[in-house]
Amino acid sequence: MAATNIGYELLQNSAPKQKETVDFVPDRMMPVSTMHRMALKAQEKIILLMNNTCMLTRHHRLGSMNDVLIYLTGNHEDQGMPGDRGDFYRRKLAEQLYLHYSVQNIDHINILALIEGLIRLEHDCRAILSARACQRSTAPPVNVDGQILSVIGRLAEIH
């Protein structure tokens, strides 16, 4: 079989010329953005745990981490038994974290440190992102405890 002539020729340089190199600017704010998203997801999971496990008084639904702190410190309106009602909620939340997310070494004593660290991480990341989001080539360090960040990662389902 003979080769058939199609009737047109391809032009050598029909595509527009592009730069040989691409300017790459690293996004140094990505870890801050990631930690902020992790903190938001972890806060959402804690609020859902407290709302969905019948741990609260009948008519209350939590909507923020401030509400969570009110319950965990025992400063909520509850006509229950006398004593530290916050201790009950701290124990129940620590139990739910263990049952649902296999978070170990969190108990009624150090659960407040976890919650406060989580709130502080979200607040610090939000402040950094709001102040420096346009300058993504540099990012300040974020102070967070490694153990708290590990627990937050587990809650945010980043393994």
Disulfide bonds with the S-S distance in Angstrom:
none
